[in-house]
Amino acid sequence: MFYDFSESNLTWQRSRELQRAHNEANALELAPTNSHSLSQAREQIIESAELRFDIGFSQTVRYAGLISFMTSVEWCMRLFANRLSSPPPIEPKEENEAVHVLNYLNSKIAHRLTREIQTLRQIVTVRNCVVHAAGVISSYRYQAEVRTALASLEGFRVSDDPILGEKVHVDAFAVDTLAHQMLQWLPALDGECSTNGTFTK
């Protein structure tokens, strides 16, 4: 709900800001001999407004949504781990704890979540780049892994920021789609593990 509101608000605010930028650009006046400079100044005003919304504000909101989504998954998996009737195997090195728990639970159910687990692994990689390198791929230690993850995730890609270079780009409602998918498989996982003896309570 909050994420939907944020995206809708971004769209509305962008339209409003671009209108303001166009008005400011049209009202700009320079000496008649500087017609080329006038055209450039007007373009810069409009481009600046577009950059703020298309790259700055929008990605800040979506990065926050991505982090919140993965944090919610990690909380759920931590709660599930506390309910296990027997402990899972030792967590492999470099494996995210939530992914490890989900992978263990996957071995206990009939309807496998192989695709969902792979998606979460990729989301963890992208999330870590956002958290540790502000989404700037060249500044992150595991650049190749991030590129691979972005190429395989729907609604995610590499974008070329005019100032910072290649960055993680999250499309509108990409995180919302992940959250809606989780709302389908997570309760089903809880229900099956609660009835097949995997959970004690």
C-alpha positions in Angstrom: 0.0 0.0 0.0 2.7 2.5 1.0 4.8 1.5 -2.0 1.8 1.9 -4.4 1.2 5.4 -2.9 4.9 6.3 -3.3 4.9 5.3 -7.0 1.7 7.1 -7.7 2.9 10.2 -5.8 6.2 10.1 -7.9 4.2 10.2 -11.1 2.0 13.1 -9.9 5.0 15.1 -8.6 7.0 14.5 -11.7 4.2 15.9 -13.9 3.9 18.9 -11.7 7.6 19.6 -11.5 8.0 19.2 -15.3 5.2 21.7 -15.8 7.0 24.1 -13.5 10.3 23.5 -15.3 8.7 24.2 -18.7 7.1 27.4 -17.3 10.5 28.5 -15.9 12.3 27.7 -19.1 9.7 29.6 -21.3 10.0 32.6 -19.0 13.8 32.7 -19.3 15.1 35.6 -21.2 18.6 36.5 -22.4 19.9 39.1 -24.8 18.8 38.5 -28.5 22.4 37.7 -29.5 22.5 34.8 -27.1 19.7 32.7 -28.7 21.8 29.5 -28.6 22.6 30.0 -24.9 19.0 30.6 -24.2 18.0 27.4 -25.9 20.7 25.5 -23.9 19.6 27.1 -20.6 16.0 26.1 -21.2 17.0 22.5 -22.0 19.1 22.3 -18.9 16.2 23.4 -16.7 13.9 20.7 -18.1 16.6 18.0 -18.1 17.5 18.8 -14.5 13.9 18.2 -13.5 13.7 15.0 -15.5 16.9 13.6 -13.9 15.7 14.4 -10.4 12.6 12.3 -10.9 13.6 9.6 -13.4 16.9 8.8 -11.6 17.2 10.5 -8.2 13.8 10.4 -6.5 12.4 7.3 -8.2 15.4 5.1 -7.5 15.6 6.3 -3.9 12.0 5.2 -3.3 12.5 1.9 -5.1 15.8 1.1 -3.4 14.0 1.7 -0.1 11.2 -0.6 -1.2 13.7 -3.3 -2.2 15.5 -3.2 1.1 12.2 -3.3 3.0 11.0 -6.2 1.0 14.1 -8.3 1.6 14.1 -7.3 5.3 10.5 -8.6 5.6 11.6 -11.9 4.0 14.5 -12.2 6.4 12.2 -11.5 9.4 9.8 -14.2 8.2 12.5 -16.8 7.7 13.9 -16.0 11.2 10.5 -16.7 12.7 10.2 -19.9 10.7 13.6 -21.0 11.9 12.5 -20.5 15.5 9.6 -22.9 14.9 11.6 -25.8 13.3 11.2 -29.1 15.0 14.8 -29.9 14.1 17.6 -27.5 13.2 18.6 -27.0 9.5 22.1 -28.0 8.3 24.9 -25.5 9.0 24.6 -22.5 6.9 27.0 -22.6 3.9 29.6 -19.8 3.8 28.4 -16.8 1.7 24.8 -18.0 1.8 22.2 -15.5 3.1 20.5 -16.8 6.2 17.0 -16.3 4.9 17.8 -18.1 1.7 19.4 -20.9 3.6 16.3 -21.4 5.8 14.0 -21.2 2.8 16.1 -23.7 0.9 15.8 -26.1 3.9 12.1 -25.7 4.1 11.8 -26.3 0.4 13.2 -29.8 1.0 10.3 -30.5 3.4 7.3 -29.6 1.1 5.6 -31.1 -1.9 5.2 -27.9 -3.9 8.8 -26.8 -4.5 9.9 -23.2 -4.4 13.1 -23.5 -6.5 12.3 -20.5 -8.7 11.4 -18.4 -5.7 14.7 -19.3 -3.9 16.7 -18.4 -7.0 14.9 -15.1 -7.2 15.7 -14.3 -3.6 19.3 -15.2 -4.1 19.5 -12.6 -6.9 17.5 -10.1 -4.9 20.0 -10.4 -2.0 22.9 -9.7 -4.4 21.2 -6.6 -5.7 20.1 -5.5 -2.3 23.7 -5.8 -1.0 25.0 -3.6 -3.9 22.4 -1.0 -3.0 23.2 -1.1 0.7 27.0 -1.3 0.5 27.6 0.7 -2.7 24.5 2.9 -3.1 23.7 0.9 -6.2 26.8 2.0 -8.0 28.0 -1.2 -9.7 31.6 -0.1 -10.3 32.0 0.6 -6.6 30.8 -2.8 -5.5 33.1 -5.8 -4.9 30.9 -8.3 -6.7 30.2 -6.5 -9.9 29.8 -9.7 -12.1 27.3 -11.2 -9.7 25.2 -8.0 -9.7 25.2 -7.9 -13.4 24.1 -11.5 -13.6 21.4 -11.0 -11.1 20.0 -7.8 -12.8 20.0 -9.6 -16.2 17.8 -12.4 -14.8 15.4 -10.4 -12.6 12.2 -8.9 -14.3 12.0 -5.2 -13.7 15.7 -4.8 -12.8 18.5 -3.7 -15.1 21.8 -1.8 -15.4 21.3 1.9 -16.1 23.9 4.5 -17.1 23.8 7.4 -14.6 25.2 10.5 -16.3 27.2 11.3 -13.1 27.8 8.1 -11.2 28.1 5.6 -14.1 26.4 2.2 -14.2 23.9 1.7 -11.4 21.2 -0.7 -10.3 17.9 0.4 -11.9 14.6 -0.8 -10.4 11.5 -0.3 -12.6 8.3 1.1 -11.3 6.3 -1.6 -9.3 9.0 -4.3 -9.7 9.3 -4.6 -6.0 5.5 -4.5 -5.6 5.3 -7.5 -8.0 7.8 -9.4 -5.8 5.8 -8.6 -2.7 2.5 -9.9 -4.2 4.2 -13.1 -5.3 5.5 -13.6 -1.8 2.0 -13.2 -0.4 1.1 -16.2 -2.4 3.9 -18.7 -1.6 4.7 -17.6 1.9 1.3 -18.5 3.6 1.2 -21.8 1.6 4.7 -22.6 2.9 3.7 -21.8 6.4 0.6 -23.9 6.1 2.3 -27.0 4.7 5.2 -26.9 7.2 2.7 -26.5 10.1 0.9 -29.6 9.1 3.7 -31.9 8.0 5.7 -31.8 11.2 8.4 -29.4 10.0 7.2 -26.7 12.5 6.6 -27.5 16.2 4.1 -24.7 16.6 
